[in-house]
Amino acid sequence: MKPLKIEENIFRIAFGLIFAIFHFQFVIEFLYFYPLEGVPENFGIVTYDAPLFFLWNMLKLQAPKWLYNLFFAVGGSIMYIVFGVIIGSMIDSLISKMTRAQELKKAKVDSKQ
């Protein structure tokens, strides 16, 4: 297993953290545990955590309200972290390809001289 190099994976880490903070600040904090006035109950679950919501309904799970909220809070955070890591991976990959292309171009120029 390759050791994790932070400088090579900075966008994975950054986007994973950004997405996790987004989920915590806007979905968990306000919509699950402190519902806003005028916002329907579980609005955030259907809107922001739709894949988990459909999985919950497909399995026809029954649980108390606190466990329901906990499932979507933890599961949704993990889901958003994974989305952030995927987006960060694409950006890291693009940057590494651009860097390699520049190095190859520089090596060709140096070899011609």
C-alpha positions as CSV (number, residue, x, y, z in Angstrom):
1,M,0.0,0.0,0.0
2,K,1.3,3.4,-1.0
3,P,1.8,5.9,1.8
4,L,-0.6,8.9,1.7
5,K,1.2,12.0,0.5
6,I,-0.8,15.1,1.5
7,E,0.6,17.3,-1.3
8,E,-0.5,14.8,-4.0
9,N,-4.0,14.5,-2.4
10,I,-4.7,18.0,-1.3
11,F,-7.9,18.4,-3.3
12,R,-9.3,15.1,-2.2
13,I,-8.8,16.2,1.4
14,A,-10.0,19.7,0.9
15,F,-13.2,18.8,-1.1
16,G,-14.0,16.0,1.4
17,L,-13.8,18.5,4.3
18,I,-15.7,21.2,2.4
19,F,-18.6,18.8,1.5
20,A,-18.7,17.4,5.1
21,I,-18.8,21.0,6.5
22,F,-21.6,21.8,4.1
23,H,-23.6,18.8,5.1
24,F,-23.1,19.6,8.8
25,Q,-23.9,23.3,8.6
26,F,-26.9,23.3,6.3
27,V,-28.5,19.9,6.6
28,I,-27.7,18.4,10.0
29,E,-27.7,21.5,12.1
30,F,-30.7,23.3,10.7
31,L,-32.9,20.8,9.0
32,Y,-32.5,17.6,11.1
33,F,-32.0,18.8,14.7
34,Y,-33.2,22.5,14.6
35,P,-36.0,22.7,12.0
36,L,-36.5,26.1,10.5
37,E,-39.9,27.7,10.8
38,G,-41.9,27.2,7.6
39,V,-39.7,24.3,6.4
40,P,-41.5,21.0,6.2
41,E,-40.2,18.2,8.5
42,N,-37.5,16.1,6.9
43,F,-37.2,18.6,4.0
44,G,-33.4,18.2,4.1
45,I,-33.5,14.4,4.0
46,V,-35.5,14.3,0.9
47,T,-33.7,17.1,-0.8
48,Y,-30.1,16.7,0.2
49,D,-29.8,13.0,1.2
50,A,-32.1,11.6,-1.5
51,P,-30.0,8.4,-2.2
52,L,-30.1,7.5,1.5
53,F,-33.8,8.4,1.7
54,F,-34.6,6.0,-1.2
55,L,-32.5,3.3,0.4
56,W,-34.3,3.7,3.7
57,N,-37.7,3.5,2.0
58,M,-36.7,0.6,-0.2
59,L,-35.6,-1.4,2.8
60,K,-38.8,-0.3,4.7
61,L,-36.9,0.4,7.8
62,Q,-38.7,1.6,11.0
63,A,-36.9,3.4,13.7
64,P,-37.4,6.0,16.4
65,K,-37.0,9.6,15.4
66,W,-33.6,10.0,17.0
67,L,-32.2,6.9,15.2
68,Y,-33.7,8.1,11.9
69,N,-32.0,11.5,12.3
70,L,-28.8,9.9,13.3
71,F,-28.8,7.6,10.3
72,F,-29.2,10.5,7.9
73,A,-26.8,12.7,9.7
74,V,-23.9,10.2,9.8
75,G,-24.8,8.5,6.5
76,G,-25.3,11.8,4.7
77,S,-22.0,13.1,6.0
78,I,-20.2,10.0,4.8
79,M,-22.0,10.3,1.4
80,Y,-20.9,13.9,1.0
81,I,-17.4,13.2,2.0
82,V,-17.2,10.5,-0.6
83,F,-18.6,12.9,-3.2
84,G,-16.0,15.5,-2.2
85,V,-13.2,12.9,-2.4
86,I,-14.4,11.8,-5.9
87,I,-14.4,15.4,-7.2
88,G,-11.1,16.1,-5.5
89,S,-9.6,13.0,-7.1
90,M,-10.6,14.3,-10.5
91,I,-9.0,17.6,-9.9
92,D,-5.8,16.0,-8.4
93,S,-5.6,13.7,-11.5
94,L,-6.0,16.6,-13.8
95,I,-3.3,18.6,-12.1
96,S,-0.9,15.6,-12.1
97,K,-1.5,15.1,-15.8
98,M,-0.9,18.7,-16.5
99,T,2.3,18.6,-14.4
100,R,3.6,15.5,-16.3
101,A,2.8,17.1,-19.6
102,Q,4.8,20.2,-18.7
103,E,7.7,18.0,-17.5
104,L,7.7,16.1,-20.8
105,K,7.5,19.3,-22.8
106,K,10.5,20.7,-20.8
107,A,12.4,17.5,-21.2
108,K,11.9,17.6,-25.0
109,V,13.1,21.2,-25.1
110,D,16.1,20.4,-23.0
111,S,17.0,17.4,-25.2
112,K,16.9,19.5,-28.4
113,Q,19.4,21.9,-26.9
